[in-house]
Amino acid sequence: MSQAGNRVVELDIEGMTCASCVNRVERKLRKLDGVEASVNLPLESAHVTVPAGITDQQIVDTVNATGYKATLRQPPAPTHQDPHDLGGHGGHGGPEDGYTSSPDGQSTDSGDMRKRASEGGTTEHAEHVAEGGAQRDHGANGGAAAKLRPRLIVAAVLTVPVFLISMVPALQFPNWGWVAGVLALPVVSWAAWPFHRAAAVNARHFASTMDTLVSIGVAAAYLFSVWQLALDPRLTEHPGMEGMESGGLYFEVAAVVTSFLLLGRFLEANAKEKAGDALKALLNLGAKDATVLQDGTEHQIPADQLRVGDVVVVRPGEKIATDGVVLEGSSAVDASLLTGESVPVEVGPESKVTGATINTSGRLLVRATRVGSETTLAQMARLVSRAQTGKAPIARLADRISGVFVPLVLVIAVVTFGLWLVASGPAVDPAELRAAFTAAVTVLVIACPCALGLATPVGLLTGTGRGAQLGILIKGPQVLEDTRTVDTILLDKTGTITSGKLSVAGTSAFEGHLERDVLRLAGAVEAASEHPIARAIAAAAQEVQGTYDGGRLPAVEHFRSAPGGGVAGTVGGRVILAGRTGWLRENGVSITALQQETLDAAEAGGATAIWVAVDGVPAGIISLQDTIKPGSAAAIERLKGLGLRPILLTGDNAAVAAQVAAAVGISPADVHAAVLPAGKVEAVKKLQAGGATVAMAGDGVNDAAALAQADLGIAMGSGTDVAIEAADLTVMGDDLGQVAQAIELSRRTLATIKTNLFWAFFYNAIGIPVAALGLLNPMLAGGAMAASSVLVVANSLRLRSFGK
């Protein structure tokens, strides 16, 4: 767990080839007091939590001292943030879910939730992972494949004749063994150099990895053969298999094993690059250039030079360069690349837009509110990249095994050789020596800790990358375990099951007041809040206001709000209250029986009813209605199919809650209405106390505490930053079906990782004993070893088709 003063250092590490390398680097780093490290093999990176007393250079030097090359990944330069835009996209509590906004729309909970996120295992510094560094990670594998290609080509060209000459008597000629030895020499030296070099580097540090096994096995097979020819230069003087009884030649074994392993590593590098394609595509979504309007003149600049407050011109068909607010124009914005939803979103003045989305029709002027590393796209990339550098708890077993695996295999190979010689009796003939040597070499070649090292990270890399394409962000590996165990899901109503786009259905005015005035005064106060109910009332009041004061609502003074209560302010010298019944009573407003009946009648019809009081006297009631999202009922059914019990949780009244629950298929017994923000946390705790493993889906600031309390927090992307920060899973769209899809993807990713680990363990558990018993040819062992890593990666790549 991160503590105050800790920071996060991101490293790129060159030279790692298997799980033993990963385990060794992590072990060395953790020897530094207070340092925690998670090393990722396919990304060739490390995520290191460092206390204040240790410098970045010490971290780099520690990795370099283990025989690998570490470079520090620099965080991006900080950007200035628009303070008015940190509150996100609304979702502040109101009469339904609790008001928590202020006049400028800021949330007061943001610091607490970010603190909670920090206590959960990361620090604020972790948010500043460089996007360029993440992109570099995923491009690195392509470079590895390019470096291996010439070695693989040379090895393949020379191995074919070596294999044919050695294995087909009809193709042999006098002294063919010398020719095979000469042809095999470049293969086992230059082509196999990556294995030998890595083995030598590790040997200097008294360590061993998969490369150690390969290097020893290949070198032993070749040198043993050279030794045989040196002892008897005329061993292959005659064509055919004559003379092989003296011990045999293994030139073809050394060449074929090298070629197979190079092919496996080449295919593995390409496959790992494909696994990272999703994140690379995400990083490349952003616009490269932006047209900025300055003093009435348009200038084109690189998008990374944008600053907060710049006015960006976005023409039809162009990408929106950065997050911002529409100043002028109206259009439909295609956000499918970020949210996974295909339906364009209508935007106009004051609408918030996200960078990398596409303007489909009208010309827009957008004021930049977030730039550089603060944009939604950059935050998505950081979340995905951070998730991919972590480790699921299930991977720890593989780490522990890989730490002793290679030395154990070396011991097994030596013991195998010795037991074969002992079994042959006092007089060891050449055939028995050959069998003992073959068995020992095969043990070295068949062992593959590489598959163990790739099993978890490549599965996680592919699953989280595919999630990013679908608009699903998985915060870390632990989330995969959590999705497997959850059995109950709490669903906030507004913005999750319903659209959250409320509209005023009617206004009732009490004696002495006009409906128009009730709506106008309430709208003036609600305009200071960003809650969906507040926006709906303000919009309706704006429309009614018409030509009064140029169409502007009256100014509000002394604005205040209360979670789960309502809002208050002074408009034109009159004190206006708008909110729930309890809010009016808290402020000393008395409600008559007849007025209460009016409210009850509105709520019975399925409306959300808001009191409006003027100068301490009820003036009227505003009724609002919400609509159920088209896919909510189907999504509830999918959640039930996943074994989850859906529970509706809302601050709205019981009549509205029951109506919504019936429409989407939630049992009446699983409806909790009139719940305040604090009550949502209590509801989660109560279910957990009863033995349930709880997931919570919500989108508002008032959902953040419950999201943090739940075993699995799921934030809807249309909600606020603080809700997303507190969640474990984020769906960038606002379709409840994406919540079900997110759980399905997480479970599928975990299942893939478990399958990978099973086959990696099974392969070694079966392969090594078979090799020790002499039942496997070294060439087949080399092919099987290469295939094991490729198959683990290929199995993970199947996740790329999820949701298609």
Secondary structure, DSSP 8 states (H G I E B T S, - for coil): ---TT-EEEEEEEE---SHHHHHHHHHHHHTSTT-EEEEETTTTEEEEEE-TTS-HHHHHHHHHHTTSEEEE----------GGGTT-S-----TTT-----TT---SSHHHHHHHHHHTT--GGGGG--HHHHHHHHHHHHHHHHHHHHHHHHHHHHHHHHHHHHH-GGG--TTHHHHHHHHHHHIIIIITHHHHHHHHHHHHTT---HHHHHHHHHHHHHHHHHHHHHH-TTTTSSSSSTTGGGS---HHHHHHHHHHHHHHHHHHHHHHHHHTHHHHHHHT-S-SEEEEEETTEEEEEEGGG--TT-EEEE-TT-B--SEEEEEE--EEEE-HHHH---S-EEE-TT-EE-TT-EE-SS-EEEEEEE-GGGSHHHHHHHHHHHHHHS--TTHHHHHHHHHHHHHHHHHHHHHHHHHHHHHT-SS--HHHHHHHHHHHHHHHHH--HHHHHHHHHHHHHHHHHHHHHTTEEE--HHHHHHHHH--EEEEETBTTTB----EEEEEEE-TT--HHHHHHHHHHHHTT--SHHHHHHHHHHHHHHTTGGGG----EEEEEEETTTEEEEEETTEEEEEE-HHHHHHTT----HHHHHHHHHHHHTT-EEEEEEETTEEEEEEEEE--B-TTHHHHHHHHHHTT-EEEEE-SS-HHHHHHHHHHHT--GGGEE-S--HHHHHHHHHHHHHTT--EEEEE-SGGGHHHHHHSSEEEEETTS-HHHHHH-SEEESSS-HHHHHHHHHHHHHHHHHHHHHHHHHHHHHHHHHHHHHTT-S-HHHHHHHHHHHHHHHHHHHHGGGGTT-
